[in-house]
């Protein structure tokens, strides 16, 4: 390395250290996050970037930016650090990339601007704040997920996109690609975010920007649930009509075909044991607070998973029970055609108050009538405002709630809960309708 390059590298490293220390002095609850994001030179890129593991920077870019506006380097550093804290780079492959890029940039800049830190203030910040005020009126809390959904449903003109990018883009996201070799995973960043959320409460609620930071941390740390994983709790061993490759010897089979005139020495078993969904209940809370579009989206989501041959027997016994403060209807599903017909033409009934107990009583009466051979569980889709049964049933129970709600009563200790995003469900329903 030439002398000039070494000097540039050394100066850039000093500037990055100053930026690191400046963030730590003002935001000491970011200490673990900063220590997990190692700094690494990436010459000839003219930018700063992160892959969720390292903070990459071009030394020449750092010197030029620092000369023009010393606070800009710290601002960029904090910007990409927040991307990591909010796990923005780990969701990149599941979304429309260009919209997610912009949504994530707007979200982190909103947090930074609400903090009002003098060490990262820029001349254009007031213009950015005015734009954020307008967006907040349309979107509400400005998390990346909410902004992304808004941008999907409200396409930007090229001029509008150019304006937003000029106000909120700081780093480059070209490294936001899934990489198996990353040593710092999304789960590790989630743990770091959980710690920041806890530290923030002890730091001070009154500090400017704390509420906005908390909103984004809540979105980052809330549990995401995989319905295919949930359905595993309702699986039962049974005989599935398919060739059992595990117990079939192809050597004897092909030997017979070759030497005895198409006479195999062993026939393949036409069944094998499989852990699949066979018997369970879906209960739909049809109280007034559960909107029809969201209920339909939940059923479609469940239906699409049930159709997966890996999870579903050809012959099943599934009951879809609608209930508010009493059981309104029960639809029995025995196969794909029944489910398709219900999803397409079924009507929601009820819309009174919510009481969970009648469903459990009704299920017990079905069992006494011999309706179930081996009931594995119940998924109860509800807003969560109802009366829970006191006694624990002898099957799995999952309460699927709409959105986080601190005022919701805790579920019984013998049950599990999952949280579903009502906006995401409605998006899926709208996509199906179009």
TIVEX-240063 format. One line per 8 residues: number of its first residue (from 1); their letters; for each residue x, y, z of C-alpha. Coordinates in nm, 4 decimals, always signed. Layout:
BEGIN
NUM	a	X Y Z ~ ...
END
This chain:
BEGIN
1	xxxxxxxx	+0.0000 +0.0000 +0.0000 ~ +0.1372 +0.3412 -0.0979 ~ +0.2057 +0.6044 +0.1681 ~ -0.0930 +0.8176 +0.0630 ~ -0.3242 +0.5169 +0.0780 ~ -0.1965 +0.4257 +0.4245 ~ -0.2541 +0.7807 +0.5461 ~ -0.6055 +0.7856 +0.3998
9	xxxxxxxx	-0.6785 +0.4485 +0.5594 ~ -0.5478 +0.5618 +0.8989 ~ -0.7414 +0.8899 +0.8926 ~ -1.0623 +0.7145 +0.7873 ~ -1.0213 +0.4635 +1.0698 ~ -0.9819 +0.7500 +1.3197 ~ -1.2963 +0.9194 +1.1887 ~ -1.4915 +0.5938 +1.2154
17	xxxxxxxx	-1.3683 +0.5495 +1.5731 ~ -1.4818 +0.9035 +1.6576 ~ -1.8235 +0.8297 +1.5064 ~ -1.8455 +0.5040 +1.7018 ~ -1.7577 +0.6787 +2.0293 ~ -1.9985 +0.9651 +1.9628 ~ -2.2874 +0.7180 +1.9208 ~ -2.1853 +0.5328 +2.2347
25	xxxxxxxx	-2.1658 +0.8495 +2.4458 ~ -2.5194 +0.9592 +2.3545 ~ -2.6796 +0.6149 +2.3163 ~ -2.5014 +0.3915 +2.5627 ~ -2.7695 +0.1184 +2.5340 ~ -2.6321 +0.0554 +2.1811 ~ -2.3039 -0.0770 +2.3241 ~ -2.3717 -0.4438 +2.2442
33	xxxxxxxx	-2.4970 -0.3613 +1.8962 ~ -2.1872 -0.1552 +1.8188 ~ -1.9538 -0.4256 +1.9455 ~ -2.1236 -0.6850 +1.7223 ~ -2.0858 -0.4719 +1.4088 ~ -1.7171 -0.4831 +1.3236 ~ -1.5680 -0.2111 +1.1033 ~ -1.4038 -0.3129 +0.7769
41	xxxxxxxx	-1.2558 -0.1161 +0.4862 ~ -1.4047 -0.1668 +0.1413 ~ -1.2089 +0.0616 -0.0944 ~ -1.3370 +0.1997 -0.4252 ~ -1.7052 +0.1679 -0.3298 ~ -1.7656 +0.5359 -0.2426 ~ -2.0201 +0.4449 +0.0243 ~ -2.0942 +0.2860 +0.3615
49	xxxxxxxx	-2.2812 -0.0454 +0.3782 ~ -2.3601 -0.3388 +0.6046 ~ -2.4424 -0.7047 +0.5531 ~ -2.5731 -0.7503 +0.9071 ~ -2.2316 -0.8512 +1.0330 ~ -1.9847 -0.5761 +0.9380 ~ -1.9841 -0.2021 +0.8783 ~ -1.8053 -0.1586 +0.5458
57	xxxxxxxx	-1.6694 +0.1796 +0.4442 ~ -1.4622 +0.3305 +0.1670 ~ -1.1796 +0.5364 +0.3273 ~ -1.1887 +0.7954 +0.0481 ~ -1.5651 +0.8362 +0.0888 ~ -1.5241 +0.8814 +0.4656 ~ -1.2626 +1.1569 +0.4230 ~ -1.4661 +1.3380 +0.1562
65	xxxxxxxx	-1.7867 +1.3189 +0.3598 ~ -1.6118 +1.4297 +0.6788 ~ -1.4515 +1.7251 +0.5035 ~ -1.7866 +1.8407 +0.3648 ~ -1.9928 +1.7709 +0.6807 ~ -1.8216 +1.6045 +0.9817 ~ -2.1530 +1.4893 +1.1320 ~ -2.2516 +1.2997 +0.8161
73	xxxxxxxx	-2.0223 +1.0047 +0.8913 ~ -2.1727 +0.9564 +1.2381 ~ -2.5190 +0.9873 +1.0857 ~ -2.4430 +0.7152 +0.8292 ~ -2.2928 +0.4916 +1.0969 ~ -2.5992 +0.5268 +1.3196 ~ -2.8265 +0.4785 +1.0185 ~ -2.6824 +0.1400 +0.9200
81	xxxxxxxx	-2.6514 +0.0335 +1.2850 ~ -3.0277 +0.0815 +1.3206 ~ -3.0826 -0.1291 +1.0076 ~ -2.9065 -0.4117 +1.1917 ~ -3.0898 -0.3554 +1.5206 ~ -3.4226 -0.3673 +1.3352 ~ -3.3089 -0.6726 +1.1301 ~ -3.3910 -0.4980 +0.8020
89	xxxxxxxx	-3.1291 -0.6827 +0.5965 ~ -3.2545 -1.0271 +0.6985 ~ -3.6005 -0.9777 +0.5431 ~ -3.4665 -0.8620 +0.2082 ~ -3.5226 -1.1824 +0.0089 ~ -3.8932 -1.2039 +0.1015 ~ -4.0000 -0.8586 -0.0164 ~ -3.9949 -0.6294 -0.3171
97	xxxxxxxx	-3.6367 -0.5086 -0.2841 ~ -3.6584 -0.1482 -0.4045 ~ -3.9628 -0.0685 -0.1874 ~ -3.8135 -0.2380 +0.1178 ~ -3.4894 -0.0422 +0.0698 ~ -3.6763 +0.2865 +0.0798 ~ -3.9141 +0.1843 +0.3607 ~ -3.6238 +0.0743 +0.5813
105	xxxxxxxx	-3.4329 +0.3984 +0.5157 ~ -3.7354 +0.6119 +0.6011 ~ -3.7959 +0.4144 +0.9210 ~ -3.4422 +0.4499 +1.0593 ~ -3.4187 +0.8176 +0.9641 ~ -3.7482 +0.8773 +1.1441 ~ -3.5992 +0.7258 +1.4611 ~ -3.2811 +0.9327 +1.4288
113	xxxxxxxx	-3.4698 +1.2567 +1.3704 ~ -3.6961 +1.1946 +1.6695 ~ -3.3886 +1.1491 +1.8893 ~ -3.2746 +1.5031 +1.8012 ~ -2.9069 +1.4282 +1.8594 ~ -2.6931 +1.7322 +1.7835 ~ -2.3979 +1.5150 +1.6836 ~ -2.5804 +1.3736 +1.3788
121	xxxxxxxx	-2.7925 +1.6733 +1.2742 ~ -2.7869 +1.7707 +0.9044 ~ -2.9022 +2.0798 +0.7182 ~ -3.1822 +1.8932 +0.5364 ~ -3.3356 +1.7516 +0.8543 ~ -3.6220 +2.0015 +0.8748 ~ -3.7327 +1.9116 +0.5215 ~ -3.7201 +1.5452 +0.6200
129	xxxxxxxx	-3.9258 +1.6102 +0.9347 ~ -4.1968 +1.7861 +0.7338 ~ -4.2169 +1.4909 +0.4979 ~ -4.2326 +1.2449 +0.7877 ~ -4.5221 +1.4392 +0.9401 ~ -4.7186 +1.3919 +0.6182 ~ -4.6342 +1.0211 +0.6007 ~ -4.7269 +0.9710 +0.9664
137	xxxxxxxx	-5.0761 +1.1097 +0.8993 ~ -5.1323 +0.8423 +0.6340 ~ -4.9427 +0.5486 +0.7868 ~ -4.9381 +0.5941 +1.1645 ~ -4.6269 +0.4640 +1.3472 ~ -4.3456 +0.4676 +1.0922 ~ -4.1976 +0.1197 +1.1115 ~ -4.0385 -0.0263 +0.7993
145	xxxxxxxx	-4.3131 -0.2888 +0.7715 ~ -4.5935 -0.0310 +0.7795 ~ -4.4155 +0.2008 +0.5377 ~ -4.3519 -0.0893 +0.2997 ~ -4.7201 -0.1868 +0.2929 ~ -4.8164 +0.1759 +0.2348 ~ -4.5740 +0.2120 -0.0572 ~ -4.7033 -0.1093 -0.2119
153	xxxxxxxx	-5.0598 +0.0186 -0.2110 ~ -4.9677 +0.3761 -0.3046 ~ -4.7160 +0.3571 -0.5917 ~ -4.4722 +0.6473 -0.6086 ~ -4.4056 +0.8592 -0.9119 ~ -4.0422 +0.8840 -1.0166 ~ -4.0349 +1.2389 -0.8802 ~ -4.1764 +1.1331 -0.5414
161	xxxxxxxx	-3.9287 +0.8476 -0.5136 ~ -3.6400 +1.0795 -0.6000 ~ -3.7498 +1.3218 -0.3274 ~ -3.7749 +1.0483 -0.0618 ~ -3.4410 +0.8968 -0.1566 ~ -3.2744 +1.2385 -0.1369 ~ -3.4098 +1.2948 +0.2137 ~ -3.3663 +0.9508 +0.3703
169	xxxxxxxx	-3.1076 +0.7348 +0.1911 ~ -2.7665 +0.7216 +0.3609 ~ -2.6121 +0.3800 +0.2953 ~ -2.6076 +0.1223 +0.0164 ~ -2.8032 -0.2039 +0.0501 ~ -2.6300 -0.4150 -0.2132 ~ -2.4987 -0.6473 +0.0593 ~ -2.8495 -0.7196 +0.1871
177	xxxxxxxx	-2.8538 -1.0691 +0.0431 ~ -2.9017 -1.4019 +0.2257 ~ -2.5604 -1.5360 +0.3234 ~ -2.5144 -1.8676 +0.5042 ~ -2.1667 -1.7811 +0.6287 ~ -2.2736 -1.4824 +0.8421 ~ -2.1653 -1.5367 +1.2011 ~ -2.4125 -1.2774 +1.3370
185	xxxxxxxx	-2.7586 -1.4105 +1.2582 ~ -3.1039 -1.2546 +1.2687 ~ -3.1723 -1.4365 +1.5963 ~ -2.8624 -1.2791 +1.7513 ~ -2.9672 -0.9318 +1.6385 ~ -3.3116 -1.0012 +1.7785 ~ -3.1561 -1.0791 +2.1174 ~ -2.9560 -0.7561 +2.0945
193	xxxxxxxx	-3.2777 -0.5674 +2.0131 ~ -3.4500 -0.7256 +2.3144 ~ -3.1669 -0.6043 +2.5374 ~ -3.1835 -0.2530 +2.3903 ~ -3.5587 -0.2486 +2.4521 ~ -3.5039 -0.3427 +2.8172 ~ -3.2188 -0.0936 +2.8611 ~ -3.4220 +0.1814 +2.6997
201	xxxxxxxx	-3.6899 +0.1548 +2.9678 ~ -3.4350 +0.2012 +3.2441 ~ -3.2576 +0.4787 +3.0504 ~ -3.5496 +0.7233 +3.0444 ~ -3.8963 +0.7266 +2.8954 ~ -3.8883 +1.1013 +2.8723 ~ -3.5885 +1.1188 +2.6408 ~ -3.6716 +1.2503 +2.2964
209	xxxxxxxx	-3.7144 +0.9758 +2.0389 ~ -3.7579 +0.6916 +2.2913 ~ -4.1162 +0.6209 +2.1833 ~ -4.0295 +0.6004 +1.8129 ~ -3.7334 +0.3745 +1.8832 ~ -3.9541 +0.1516 +2.0978 ~ -4.2148 +0.1216 +1.8204 ~ -3.9521 -0.0077 +1.5796
217	xxxxxxxx	-3.8029 -0.2393 +1.8418 ~ -4.1485 -0.3827 +1.9136 ~ -4.1894 -0.4615 +1.5429 ~ -3.8441 -0.6194 +1.5330 ~ -3.8758 -0.8322 +1.8453 ~ -4.2339 -0.9480 +1.8096 ~ -4.2591 -1.3164 +1.7358 ~ -4.3236 -1.4295 +1.3808
225	xxxxxxxx	-4.5090 -1.7559 +1.3573 ~ -4.4946 -2.0225 +1.0912 ~ -4.8300 -2.1972 +1.0477 ~ -4.6613 -2.5047 +0.9067 ~ -4.4777 -2.5331 +1.2401 ~ -4.8018 -2.4800 +1.4322 ~ -4.9731 -2.7600 +1.2442 ~ -4.7019 -3.0034 +1.3520
233	xxxxxxxx	-4.8609 -2.9962 +1.6972 ~ -5.1732 -3.1491 +1.5444 ~ -5.0107 -3.4283 +1.3466 ~ -5.0758 -3.7972 +1.3985 ~ -4.9013 -4.1078 +1.2701 ~ -5.1036 -4.2767 +0.9980 ~ -5.0758 -4.4779 +0.6802 ~ -5.0281 -4.2652 +0.3719
241	xxxxxxxx	-5.0861 -4.4193 +0.0286 ~ -4.7501 -4.3667 -0.1378 ~ -4.4425 -4.5712 -0.2179 ~ -4.2337 -4.6193 +0.0964 ~ -3.8839 -4.5509 -0.0329 ~ -3.7310 -4.6175 +0.3087 ~ -3.8397 -4.9844 +0.3136 ~ -3.8160 -5.0653 -0.0569
249	xxxxxxxx	-3.5124 -5.2500 -0.1938 ~ -3.4558 -5.1420 -0.5550 ~ -3.1752 -5.3967 -0.6082 ~ -3.4061 -5.7000 -0.5787 ~ -3.6782 -5.5218 -0.7703 ~ -3.4608 -5.4386 -1.0751 ~ -3.2806 -5.7765 -1.0626 ~ -3.6101 -5.9598 -1.1083
257	xxxxxxxx	-3.7138 -5.7355 -1.3970 ~ -3.3836 -5.8013 -1.5783 ~ -3.3556 -6.1819 -1.5273 ~ -3.7115 -6.3142 -1.4959 ~ -3.9041 -6.1354 -1.7670 ~ -4.0509 -5.8346 -1.6001 ~ -4.1138 -6.0282 -1.2782 ~ -3.9961 -5.8215 -0.9791
265	xxxxxxxx	-3.8718 -6.0202 -0.6806 ~ -4.0339 -5.7711 -0.4416 ~ -4.3201 -5.5308 -0.4796 ~ -4.2945 -5.1800 -0.3333 ~ -4.4985 -5.1096 -0.0239 ~ -4.7859 -4.8832 -0.1231 ~ -4.8115 -4.7150 +0.2112 ~ -4.5870 -4.5729 +0.4794
273	xxxxxxxx	-4.6280 -4.4177 +0.8181 ~ -4.6356 -4.0377 +0.8092 ~ -4.6839 -3.7584 +1.0612 ~ -4.9620 -3.5520 +0.9071 ~ -5.2680 -3.3500 +0.9947 ~ -5.5796 -3.5676 +1.0276 ~ -5.8222 -3.4416 +1.2939 ~ -5.8465 -3.0977 +1.4480
281	xxxxxxxx	-6.0782 -2.7999 +1.4951 ~ -6.0604 -2.4417 +1.3737 ~ -6.2772 -2.2118 +1.5835 ~ -6.3615 -1.8686 +1.4422 ~ -6.4542 -1.5903 +1.6821 ~ -6.7367 -1.4123 +1.4992 ~ -6.7806 -1.1373 +1.7567 ~ -6.8222 -0.7871 +1.6169
289	xxxxxxxx	-6.4543 -0.7001 +1.6484 ~ -6.3362 -0.9766 +1.4101 ~ -6.3813 -0.8341 +1.0618 ~ -6.4955 -1.0572 +0.7789 ~ -6.2013 -0.9805 +0.5498 ~ -5.9494 -1.0748 +0.8183 ~ -6.1352 -1.3973 +0.9015 ~ -6.1460 -1.4970 +0.5350
297	xxxxxxxx	-5.7750 -1.4225 +0.5025 ~ -5.6997 -1.6400 +0.8062 ~ -5.8993 -1.9276 +0.6588 ~ -5.7281 -1.8922 +0.3219 ~ -5.3894 -1.8893 +0.4907 ~ -5.4723 -2.2026 +0.6878 ~ -5.6262 -2.3653 +0.3812 ~ -5.3159 -2.3101 +0.1684
305	xxxxxxxx	-5.1040 -2.4823 +0.4346 ~ -5.3468 -2.7687 +0.4714 ~ -5.3327 -2.8337 +0.0983 ~ -4.9602 -2.8999 +0.1281 ~ -4.9216 -3.2746 +0.0740 ~ -4.6503 -3.2803 +0.3393 ~ -4.8993 -3.1791 +0.6074 ~ -5.2357 -3.3163 +0.5002
313	xxxxxxxx	-5.3883 -3.6630 +0.4707 ~ -5.6108 -3.7253 +0.1714 ~ -5.8973 -3.8143 +0.4059 ~ -5.9355 -3.5801 +0.7027 ~ -6.1813 -3.4831 +0.9710 ~ -6.1631 -3.1087 +1.0329 ~ -6.4396 -2.9036 +1.1932 ~ -6.4695 -2.5280 +1.1362
321	xxxxxxxx	-6.6778 -2.3921 +1.4217 ~ -6.8130 -2.0377 +1.4280 ~ -6.8870 -1.8983 +1.7724 ~ -6.9462 -1.5670 +1.9515 ~ -7.1041 -1.6277 +2.2930 ~ -7.2551 -1.9517 +2.1621 ~ -7.1802 -2.1960 +1.8825 ~ -7.3350 -2.0594 +1.5624
329	xxxxxxxx	-7.2342 -2.3221 +1.3068 ~ -7.0147 -2.6267 +1.2512 ~ -6.8851 -2.7209 +0.9071 ~ -6.7215 -3.0618 +0.8688 ~ -6.4336 -3.0865 +0.6213 ~ -6.3376 -3.4313 +0.4906 ~ -6.1218 -3.3348 +0.1946 ~ -5.9968 -3.0723 -0.0432
337	xxxxxxxx	-6.3318 -3.0126 -0.2143 ~ -6.5118 -2.9445 +0.1150 ~ -6.2524 -2.6918 +0.2219 ~ -6.2572 -2.5171 -0.1155 ~ -6.6362 -2.4913 -0.1054 ~ -6.6376 -2.3486 +0.2469 ~ -6.3682 -2.0903 +0.1761 ~ -6.5479 -1.9769 -0.1383
345	xxxxxxxx	-6.9091 -1.9814 -0.0238 ~ -6.9167 -2.0048 +0.3569 ~ -7.0840 -1.7198 +0.5455 ~ -6.9904 -1.5819 +0.8850 ~ -7.2667 -1.5840 +1.1473 ~ -7.2943 -1.4475 +1.4988 ~ -7.1292 -1.1130 +1.5800 ~ -7.2299 -1.1020 +1.9452
353	xxxxxxxx	-7.0113 -1.1002 +2.2567 ~ -6.7223 -1.3452 +2.2963 ~ -6.7149 -1.6517 +2.5183 ~ -6.4591 -1.9249 +2.4453 ~ -6.6195 -2.1874 +2.6705 ~ -6.9064 -2.2992 +2.4412 ~ -6.6599 -2.4215 +2.1764 ~ -6.4798 -2.6451 +2.4277
361	xxxxxxxx	-6.8130 -2.7798 +2.5570 ~ -6.9305 -2.8451 +2.2017 ~ -6.6075 -3.0249 +2.1075 ~ -6.6465 -3.2507 +2.4108 ~ -7.0000 -3.3399 +2.3023 ~ -6.8706 -3.4297 +1.9536 ~ -6.6093 -3.6581 +2.1077 ~ -6.8703 -3.8339 +2.3201
369	xxxxxxxx	-7.0743 -3.8894 +2.0029 ~ -6.7739 -4.0577 +1.8419 ~ -6.7107 -3.7784 +1.5908 ~ -6.3338 -3.7868 +1.6519 ~ -6.1021 -4.0876 +1.6704 ~ -5.7924 -3.8984 +1.7833 ~ -5.8489 -3.5219 +1.8073 ~ -5.5095 -3.3514 +1.8095
377	xxxxxxxx	-5.5966 -2.9897 +1.8719 ~ -5.7856 -2.6635 +1.8342 ~ -5.6809 -2.3362 +1.6716 ~ -5.9030 -2.0558 +1.8040 ~ -5.8870 -1.7420 +1.5896 ~ -6.0009 -1.4443 +1.7994 ~ -5.9421 -1.0880 +1.9118 ~ -5.8777 -1.2315 +2.2610
385	xxxxxxxx	-6.1559 -1.0557 +2.4498 ~ -6.3546 -1.3455 +2.5892 ~ -6.3986 -1.5840 +2.8807 ~ -6.1521 -1.8738 +2.8933 ~ -6.2442 -2.2203 +3.0212 ~ -6.0978 -2.3173 +3.3572 ~ -6.0275 -2.6825 +3.2844 ~ -5.7442 -2.8005 +3.0627
393	xxxxxxxx	-5.8532 -3.0236 +2.7712 ~ -5.6514 -3.3301 +2.6680 ~ -5.5636 -3.1859 +2.3255 ~ -5.3419 -2.9004 +2.2064 ~ -5.4978 -2.5511 +2.2103 ~ -5.3619 -2.2502 +2.0247 ~ -5.5202 -1.9051 +2.0466 ~ -5.4401 -1.7016 +1.7354
401	xxxxxxxx	-5.4788 -1.3318 +1.8146 ~ -5.4979 -1.0261 +1.5940 ~ -5.2087 -0.7880 +1.6648 ~ -5.0322 -0.7192 +1.9927 ~ -5.2528 -0.5796 +2.2699 ~ -5.1291 -0.5057 +2.6221 ~ -5.4875 -0.4933 +2.7548 ~ -5.5657 -0.8484 +2.6439
409	xxxxxxxx	-5.5963 -1.0999 +2.9284 ~ -5.3274 -1.3711 +2.9407 ~ -5.4135 -1.7079 +2.7893 ~ -5.4483 -2.0096 +3.0208 ~ -5.1107 -2.1671 +3.1084 ~ -5.2089 -2.4919 +2.9330 ~ -5.2523 -2.3194 +2.5947 ~ -5.0225 -2.1554 +2.3396
417	xxxxxxxx	-5.0705 -1.8201 +2.1715 ~ -4.9661 -1.6737 +1.8388 ~ -4.9943 -1.3158 +1.7160 ~ -5.1091 -1.2417 +1.3619 ~ -5.0794 -0.9062 +1.1889 ~ -5.4234 -0.7846 +1.0744 ~ -5.2705 -0.5581 +0.8083 ~ -5.0747 -0.8488 +0.6597
425	xxxxxxxx	-5.3848 -1.0702 +0.6579 ~ -5.5895 -0.8014 +0.4847 ~ -5.3116 -0.7518 +0.2307 ~ -5.3204 -1.1224 +0.1528 ~ -5.7000 -1.1167 +0.1197 ~ -5.6880 -0.8159 -0.1137 ~ -5.4253 -0.9934 -0.3250 ~ -5.6515 -1.2990 -0.3509
433	xx	-5.9491 -1.0880 -0.4546 ~ -5.7474 -0.9299 -0.7358
END
